[in-house]
């Protein structure tokens, strides 16, 4: 029962909404069917499936709102959940930023659902992992990995007649390989809506090459280097910047998008002209729902265009205060790339560092977006267009905004996962100058 069709979801939501006596009421459903398999030291350790279905009721009287949730769907349980949300609303303080519900909207059908991914079985997962483990064994390495697939849906109906529904699929694979001595490490991560694009064999080959290639790492002096960041490292580095595309934080002086003296940086040339960032729910490599939880349509939108800030997200409340149109936060983030491969970037580098992955990233200064973190799972020294030897990992102190002003070249965008948030982004490998490494780390 975890995955309901559009018609089934609408029928259940209408039944729940019929019990409402609130001035405004919104009922939503979220369901998922997911399976996973985990392995370590080249052996499967756990595997399982889980199904979840939850209904949430949000009831409002004036500016007072209460929310109740339930995972039972008989008539008595639905009525009880609606009543509980109304009781909580009466007890709640007024929310000065409360916004009335939206009326009926017309949302186009998304492209987030792929039948092949929905058809994944435990045998499918086992076969994919077996290929990965065999690569690790052949390379005389130990692998630890995780593969998870899911089918999800979400639906909402409110007392003003707005109904929305979306169904999607996803599959995520991560793999870490290490040698027995623990002196070499490699990593790869892949995420797709379409499982036919997932190749665990090739991904593990890449991780294995990083692991064996990083053995015997040498210490070199920290400092400012030209760096080539592979897409996984780019995703980790830029994620904080993506979350910062918010007008209110900027207008209130709390972000890197804040303008000295007040306001935000819309219209300013903030980055190198090579940098363009946008969202598009119909991008086939990284599709998203066509609506958000407030019932707003998600459309293709430019955020950074040739280095110029074009848009920031405006909540309905903040847009009303600023007398502008609301701009919902995007369902996906895509950065345009270029034509160079990582190999091309290496050949064109006189002296630099190849970074496979970044890790343990923390904010130092929100207003400049200064971050600190570590390289991991394969860091290599480049000289005269060739990878010469592995180097010990570095701690870095760098701002993505400064980094995107120092872009020398970009490659083809790839879907990459940030494991810290488990979100996917479509970002290119990039070569940047003057990236700041502050110290060495003995960790691999």
C-alpha positions in Angstrom: 0.0 0.0 0.0 3.0 2.3 0.3 2.8 3.5 -3.3 -0.6 4.9 -4.2 -1.7 5.8 -7.7 -2.8 9.4 -8.4 -6.5 8.3 -8.2 -6.0 6.3 -5.0 -4.1 9.1 -3.3 -6.8 11.7 -4.3 -9.6 9.5 -3.0 -7.9 9.0 0.4 -7.1 12.7 0.7 -10.6 13.7 0.0 -11.9 11.3 2.6 -9.6 12.8 5.2 -10.4 16.4 4.2 -14.1 15.7 4.6 -13.7 15.5 8.3 -12.2 19.0 8.6 -13.9 21.8 10.5 -11.0 24.2 10.3 -10.9 27.5 8.4 -8.2 26.1 6.2 -7.0 22.5 6.0 -4.2 20.8 4.0 -3.8 17.0 3.9 -0.7 15.3 2.4 0.5 11.8 1.8 4.1 10.5 1.6 4.9 6.9 0.7 8.0 4.9 -0.2 9.1 1.4 -1.1 12.8 1.0 -0.7 15.4 -1.7 -0.6 19.1 -1.7 0.3 22.2 -3.9 0.5 25.3 -3.1 2.4 28.7 -4.8 2.3 32.1 -4.5 4.0 35.4 -6.4 3.7 34.1 -7.8 0.4 31.1 -9.5 2.0 27.4 -8.5 2.2 26.6 -7.6 5.8 22.9 -6.5 5.7 20.1 -6.3 3.2 16.4 -5.3 3.5 13.3 -3.7 2.3 11.1 -1.1 3.9 7.7 0.4 3.1 6.3 3.5 4.6 3.1 5.5 4.2 2.2 8.6 6.2 -0.6 11.0 6.2 -0.2 14.5 7.6 -3.0 17.0 8.4 -2.4 20.7 8.8 -5.4 22.7 10.2 -5.5 26.5 10.6 -7.7 28.9 12.4 -6.6 32.4 11.5 -2.9 32.4 11.9 -2.9 29.5 14.3 -1.9 26.1 12.8 -1.6 22.6 14.2 -0.2 19.5 12.5 -0.9 15.8 13.2 0.4 12.7 11.4 -0.8 9.1 11.2 0.0 5.8 9.5 -3.4 4.2 9.8 -6.1 4.9 7.2 -9.4 3.5 8.4 -12.2 6.1 8.8 -12.0 6.4 12.6 -8.2 7.0 12.4 -8.5 9.6 9.8 -11.2 11.5 11.7 -9.1 11.3 14.9 -6.0 12.7 13.1 -7.9 15.6 11.7 -9.5 16.4 15.1 -6.1 16.2 16.8 -4.6 18.7 14.3 -7.5 21.1 15.0 -7.0 20.7 18.8 -3.3 21.5 18.4 -4.1 24.5 16.2 -6.3 26.0 18.9 -3.5 25.7 21.4 -0.8 27.1 19.1 0.4 30.7 19.2 -0.3 32.9 16.2 2.3 32.7 13.4 2.9 36.3 12.2 4.2 34.9 8.9 1.3 32.6 8.2 0.2 32.5 4.6 -3.2 31.5 3.3 -3.4 28.3 1.2 -3.1 28.5 -2.5 -6.1 27.6 -4.7 -6.1 25.1 -7.7 -3.0 24.9 -9.8 -2.1 23.1 -13.0 1.2 21.2 -12.7 2.7 19.4 -15.7 3.6 15.7 -15.3 7.2 15.2 -14.1 9.8 12.8 -15.6 11.0 11.5 -12.2 9.5 7.9 -12.5 11.3 5.2 -14.4 9.6 1.7 -14.5 13.0 -0.2 -14.7 14.1 1.3 -11.4 10.7 0.6 -9.8 11.2 -3.1 -10.9 14.5 -3.6 -8.9 14.4 -6.8 -6.8 16.8 -8.1 -4.1 18.4 -10.2 -6.8 19.0 -7.1 -8.9 20.8 -5.5 -6.0 22.8 -8.7 -5.2 24.0 -9.0 -8.8 25.1 -5.3 -8.9 27.0 -5.7 -5.7 28.6 -9.0 -6.7 30.2 -7.2 -9.7 31.6 -4.6 -7.4 33.0 -7.1 -4.9 34.7 -9.1 -7.7 36.5 -6.0 -8.9 37.7 -5.3 -5.4 39.0 -8.8 -4.9 40.7 -8.9 -8.2 42.5 -5.6 -7.3 43.5 -7.2 -3.9 41.5 -4.5 -2.0 38.7 -4.5 0.6 35.5 -2.9 -0.4 32.7 -1.3 1.7 29.7 -0.1 -0.2 26.0 0.6 -0.1 23.3 0.3 -2.8 19.7 1.7 -2.2 16.8 1.9 -4.5 13.4 3.5 -3.9 10.0 4.3 -5.4 8.4 7.3 -3.7 5.3 9.4 -4.1 3.9 12.5 -2.5 0.4 14.0 -2.8 -1.4 17.0 -1.3 -5.0 18.3 -1.3 -6.2 21.4 0.5 -9.6 23.0 1.3 -9.2 25.5 -1.5 -9.1 22.8 -4.1 -5.4 22.5 -4.8 -4.3 18.9 -5.6 -0.9 17.8 -6.6 0.7 14.4 -7.1 4.2 13.1 -8.0 5.8 9.7 -8.2 9.6 9.1 -8.6 12.3 6.5 -8.5 15.9 6.7 -7.4 19.0 4.4 -7.1 22.1 5.4 -5.2 25.4 3.5 -5.0 28.6 4.4 -3.0 31.8 2.4 -2.8 35.0 2.8 -0.8 38.0 0.6 -1.5 41.1 0.2 0.7 44.2 -1.9 0.7 44.8 -4.3 3.7 47.4 -2.0 5.2 45.0 1.0 5.2 47.5 3.2 3.3 45.4 3.6 0.1 41.8 4.6 -0.4 39.5 5.2 -3.3 35.8 6.2 -3.6 33.0 6.5 -6.1 29.4 7.5 -5.9 26.6 7.2 -8.4 23.0 8.2 -8.4 20.3 8.0 -11.0 16.5 7.9 -11.5 17.1 5.3 -14.2 18.8 2.1 -13.0 19.9 1.2 -16.5 22.5 4.0 -16.2 24.1 2.4 -13.1 27.4 0.6 -13.7 28.7 -0.7 -10.4 31.6 -2.5 -12.2 33.0 0.6 -13.7 32.4 2.7 -10.6 34.3 0.2 -8.5 37.1 0.0 -11.1 37.6 3.8 -10.6 37.6 3.5 -6.8 40.1 0.6 -7.0 42.4 2.6 -9.2 42.3 5.5 -6.8 43.0 3.1 -3.8 46.0 1.4 -5.4 47.2 4.7 -6.9 47.2 6.5 -3.5 49.6 4.1 -1.8 52.8 5.7 -0.7 51.5 9.2 -0.5 54.2 11.9 -0.1 54.0 15.0 2.0 54.3 18.3 0.1 54.0 21.8 1.4 50.6 23.3 1.9 49.8 26.6 0.1 47.9 27.9 -2.9 47.7 25.5 -5.8 46.0 25.0 -9.1 43.5 22.2 -8.4 41.4 19.9 -10.5 38.3 18.9 -8.7 36.4 15.9 -9.8 32.6 16.2 -9.8 32.1 14.5 -6.4 34.5 17.1 -4.9 32.7 19.9 -6.7 29.3 18.8 -5.3 30.7 18.8 -1.8 32.3 22.2 -2.2 29.3 24.0 -3.8 26.5 22.5 -1.7 26.6 25.3 0.9 26.5 27.9 -1.8 23.4 26.2 -3.4 21.6 26.3 -0.1 22.4 30.0 0.2 20.4 31.1 -2.9 17.8 32.7 -0.6 16.7 36.3 -0.7 15.6 36.6 2.9 18.9 35.5 4.3 20.6 37.9 1.9 18.3 40.9 2.7 18.8 40.4 6.4 22.6 40.4 6.1 23.1 36.8 6.9 24.7 35.3 3.8 27.3 35.6 1.0 24.5 37.1 -1.1 24.1 40.0 1.3 25.0 43.4 -0.2 27.0 45.8 2.0 24.7 48.4 3.3 21.6 46.2 2.9 19.8 44.3 0.2 21.0 41.4 -2.0 23.3 40.9 -4.9 20.8 40.2 -7.7 22.2 41.8 -10.9 25.8 41.7 -9.7 28.7 40.0 -11.4 29.7 37.7 -8.6 31.6 35.0 -10.3 33.7 34.2 -13.4 31.6 34.4 -16.7 32.2 30.7 -17.2 29.8 30.0 -14.3 26.1 29.4 -15.0 23.8 27.7 -12.6 20.1 26.9 -13.1 17.3 24.5 -12.2 15.0 22.5 -14.5 12.6 19.9 -13.3 12.6 18.3 -16.8 16.4 17.7 -17.0 16.6 14.0 -17.8 19.8 13.4 -15.9 18.5 15.1 -12.7 14.7 15.5 -12.9 12.6 16.8 -10.0 9.0 17.2 -9.1 7.1 20.1 -10.8 5.7 21.5 -7.6 6.8 22.1 -4.0 5.1 21.5 -0.6 3.6 25.0 -0.6 1.8 24.1 -3.8 3.9 26.3 -6.1 5.0 25.3 -9.6 8.7 24.6 -10.1 9.9 25.8 -13.5 13.2 26.1 -15.3 15.0 29.1 -13.8 18.5 30.7 -14.0 20.2 31.5 -10.7 23.7 32.5 -11.9 24.1 33.4 -15.6 27.6 33.9 -16.9 28.7 34.9 -13.4 25.8 37.3 -12.8 23.2 36.7 -10.0 19.9 36.5 -11.8 17.5 35.1 -9.1 17.2 34.3 -5.5 14.4 32.2 -3.9 11.6 34.3 -2.3 9.1 32.6 0.0 5.5 33.8 -0.4 5.8 35.8 2.8 9.1 37.5 2.0 8.0 38.2 -1.5 4.9 40.0 -0.2 7.0 42.2 2.1 9.4 43.1 -0.8 6.5 43.5 -3.3 8.0 41.0 -5.7 6.8 37.7 -7.2 7.5 34.6 -5.1 10.3 32.4 -6.4 10.3 28.9 -4.9 13.5 27.2 -3.9 14.5 24.8 -6.7 13.9 21.0 -6.8 17.3 20.5 -8.4 20.6 22.4 -9.1 22.5 22.1 -12.4 25.8 23.8 -13.2 26.7 24.2 -16.9 30.1 22.8 -17.9 32.5 22.9 -20.7 34.2 20.5 -23.1 37.4 19.5 -21.3 37.8 16.1 -19.7 39.7 15.6 -16.4 42.5 14.1 -18.5 42.6 17.2 -20.7 42.8 19.4 -17.6 45.7 17.3 -16.3 47.6 17.6 -19.6 47.2 21.4 -19.5 48.5 21.8 -16.0 52.1 22.7 -15.3 51.8 22.2 -11.5 48.8 21.3 -9.5 46.8 18.9 -7.4 44.1 16.4 -8.5 41.4 16.1 -5.8 39.1 13.1 -5.9 36.9 13.9 -3.0 36.4 16.4 -0.2 35.2 15.5 3.3 34.1 16.9 6.7 33.3 20.3 5.4 32.3 22.9 7.9 31.3 26.6 7.7 33.8 29.1 9.0 32.1 32.4 7.9 28.6 32.4 6.4 28.9 35.9 5.0 31.9 35.1 2.8 31.0 31.4 2.6 34.5 30.4 3.9 34.6 26.7 4.3 37.1 24.3 5.9 37.5 20.6 5.2 39.8 17.8 4.1 40.7 16.0 0.9 40.1 12.2 0.9 40.3 9.0 -1.1 43.0 9.9 -3.6 44.9 13.2 -3.8 47.6 13.4 -6.5 50.4 15.8 -7.5 50.5 17.0 -11.2 53.6 18.3 -12.9 54.1 19.1 -16.6 50.8 17.6 -17.6 51.2 14.3 -15.8 50.1 12.8 -12.5 53.4 12.2 -10.8 52.6 10.7 -7.4 50.0 10.5 -4.6 50.2 13.2 -1.9 49.1 13.2 1.7 45.7 14.7 2.3 45.3 18.4 3.0 43.0 20.6 5.1 41.7 23.5 3.0 40.2 26.9 3.8 38.4 28.2 0.8 35.2 30.0 -0.3 33.2 28.6 -3.2 32.5 32.1 -4.3 36.2 32.9 -4.5 36.8 29.5 -6.1 34.3 30.3 -8.8 36.1 33.5 -9.6 39.2 31.5 -10.3 37.8 29.0 -12.7 40.2 28.1 -15.6 38.2 25.4 -17.3 35.1 23.2 -16.9 34.2 19.7 -18.0 31.0 17.8 -18.8 28.5 17.9 -15.9 27.9 14.6 -14.1 25.3 13.7 -11.5 27.2 13.6 -8.2 26.1 12.9 -4.7 26.9 14.8 -1.5 26.9 12.1 1.2 26.6 14.7 3.9 23.1 15.5 2.7 22.4 12.6 0.3 21.3 15.1 -2.3 22.4 14.8 -5.9 23.6 17.7 -8.1 24.6 17.9 -11.8 28.0 19.6 -11.7 31.2 19.5 -13.9 34.7 18.7 -13.0 36.6 22.0 -12.8 40.1 23.4 -12.8 40.7 26.4 -10.6 43.7 28.4 -9.6 44.9 29.6 -6.2 43.0 27.0 -4.1 44.2 27.3 -0.5 45.5 24.3 1.4 46.5 25.2 5.0 47.9 22.0 6.5 48.5 18.3 6.0 46.5 15.3 7.3 47.8 11.8 7.8 44.4 10.2 7.3 43.8 8.5 3.9 
